[in-house]
Amino acid sequence: MGTILEYVMLMNPKISNEVATGLIAICSSEFMMRTNQRVIPMAANGLVARMVIEKYNRLGVEGLSSHSLGAASETFNEDYSSDVLAGIYSFRKLNCV
């Protein structure tokens, strides 16, 4: 298993290290918040890398999932794909009070 940065660079070598590192920080925090984890398990590195790639691909369009010129219709999606969300939820820990 590699680091999240290694996975990101394998998935999209065009991403600069600075952009990748910033997105990794954002996605890592989001992963830990959504899963109630204090650290990212090694098994989740690939998943967080996929989160980074999806977030990178949305840069500039900011969640635009469909666009139509004829009737000027736009649809926005602020969340990750269903595959990534399923992966995130598989790492979720429930807080017991």
Order of alpha helices (4+ residues) and beta strands (2+ residues): alpha-alpha-alpha-beta-beta-alpha
